[in-house]
Amino acid sequence: MKLGFLSDAHGNLEAFREGVAVLRRSGAERIVFLGDALGYLPGAQVVSEIMREGIEAVLGNHEEMVLSGRVGEYDHIYRHAETIRDLTQDERSFIAEWPRQRLLADGRVLAVHGRPEAVTDGYLYPDAPFDPAPQVPEGVALVIMGHTHHAFVRQHQGVTFVNVGSCGLPRDTPGSGGCAIVDINALTAQILRFSIAKFSTKAVLKADKR
């Protein structure tokens, strides 16, 4: 069985849809979103799409901020206040039900937004040392995450760590969204790339007209 994962759409609906399509074409039988549907590009359109598609999700740091109602000094960048105004009660309730982590494949795969010991806001970059070493639950052989917007596959102490990158706002390869497909029998992961340049330009122009 193949699981598909994507993360960090940040309001870029068309890029999110393209990521889902890429995963399905690659054989994903089940798709999990790893958080941060919201932020940067205002609105709840990605949340609506996740609801409509019946995609499973885990909570990201931007969902946490929006649910808390915190609008801080960076809101001119995050644009959470606009998103909070757009959210319907159904969408807010839907996000509030997202767990902070998911154990999949009989406990062998851990899905989080950040990293195992800081599930919504911990960072693990492709070239950063494992210091301190991530605290992985017993039995987990593969950890899959987002948050940094940098895609990679790394091994550490017998565990595979996979960052799917960002489907909507990549920071490693501009204009190239990322997602990942996992074979849960072999416990192998592959990063998939797809062009989002045209979607991103359209999304930014739409946001600027609000």
N, C-alpha and C positions, 0 to 999 in steps of 0.2 A: 504494500500500500504506500502511496505517496501523499505526503502532507505539503501544502503550500503555505508560505509565510510572507507577509509584507508588513511594512511599518511606516510611520511618520509621513502620512499623506498631507497633513497640515493644510487641509481645505482644498487641495488640488484634486477635484473630483475626477476629471478626465484622466489624469495620470493614475489615480487609484483604479479606475475602471480598466485601464490598459494593463496594470499590474495583475489584476484578477484574471483578465483574459490570457495573459502570458502564462500564468500558473495553470490555468485550465487546459490550455493547449499542450502544456508540458506533462499533463497526466495527473495533476493534483486532484485527489478525490475528496479532500477536505481542506478548507482554507482557514487560517487563523490570522487575525490582524493584531499586531503587537503594540498598539497604542499610538497616541498623538494623531487622531483624526482631525484635531482642532489646532488653532494657533497659526499666526502669520497671515494666512489668507482667511479673512473672516467668514463666518457662516457655519451652518451645521449640515451642509449638503453631503459630506462624506459619512457622517453619522446616519443620515437618512438612508444612504445607499447600503451601509452595513446592515441596518435593520431590514431593508427590503430584500437583500440577498441572503439573509439568514447566516451571515458569517460570524464565527466566534471571535471574541476579542479579549485582550487584557488591557488593563488601565495604564495609560501613560501619564507623564507629569503634567501635560497640558490639560488633560481631562480632570486631573486632581485640582488644578488651579481654577478651572472654570466651575467645577462643582462647589468649590469652597467660596466662590464669589470674589476671590482676591484679584484685584486689578492694581498692579504695582507700577513702579516707575518705568518699566519696560513695555507698558501697554501700547505705546506708539509703534512698537515692533510686533508684539504678540496679537494685538487687536482683540483681546478677550472680551472687552466690554461690548463690542459689536456682536460677537458670537453669543454672548449671554442673552442679549436682546432677541436674537434670532431663534434660540433653542425653544422648541415646544416642550410642554410638560412631559409628553411621551418620550421625546428624545432625551431629556434630562434623566428621566427614570431609567431608561435603557442604559445609558452610560453608567449610572450609579450602580447597576447590577454587574458591571464588568469586574471580574476578579483581578487581583494584583498579580497572579501567576496562574499558569495551568500546567498540570502534569499530564503528559500524553504518552501514548504507546506503552501502556502498562507501567508508567512511572519512569521510563527510560529517557524521556524527552521533557525538559523543563522549558516552558515558554514564558518570557518576561519582557518588560520594556527596557529596563536598565541592565542590571547584572544580578546574580543570585542573591547576594546579601543586601542589595539596595535596589529593589525590584522596579521602582518607577523612576529613580533619578541617579542611579549609579552609572558611571561611564567605564567602558572598556574599549580602547582604541586598537587598531591593527598592529601597531608597533610598540605599545605600552607594555612594561613588565607586569607580570602577574604578582603585584606586590601592593597590598596583601593578596594572597591567593584567594580566588572566589570560593565562597562557602557553598558547595554543591550538595544538595540532599543525597542521602545514600541511595544507590541504585540508578542515579541519573548518569547517562553516558553521553548525552548531547544537550547542550544549553543553547537556545536560540533567542536572539534579542534584537533590539533596535537602538533608538535614542541618540547614537552618535552621528548618524547619517553617513557612516563609513562602513562599507561592506567588507567582510573578511571571513575566512575559516581558519581556525587555529587549534592546535592540540596542546593540552597541558595536563600532566599527571593522569593520563588515560581518559580524559574527557575532551570531547570536541566542542569548541565554542564557535558559534556562528552568529555573525551580525549580518542581517539582511540588507543593511543600508536603508535608504529612504526611497519610497516610491514617488513621493511628491516634491521633495526639497533636498536632493542629494548634495552633499558637500565634498565628496571624494572625486566624482566625475560629473561636472556640471552638464546638465541636459540629458543625463543617462540615469533613469530610475533603476532601483534595485529591488529584488525579491529573492526568495530562495525556495528550493524544493528539496524535501527530505525523504529519502527512502527509509521507512521505519524498520524494514526487515534487515537491511545492511547497515543501518544507522550511518548513512552517508548523506552529505549535503552538497548542493550545487548552487552557487550564486548565479542568478539570471539577470541580464541587463536588457533594457529597452529604452527607446528614445522617448523623452517627454518634452522636448524643446517646444514644440508647437502648442502642447497643452499648457505649459507653464506660462508662455507669453499671453495666451488667451486668458488664463486665470488671473494673472497680475493686472491686465488691462481691465478686467471686470471688477476686481477689487478696488482699483483706483477710481472707478466711477461711482462707488457707493457714497 
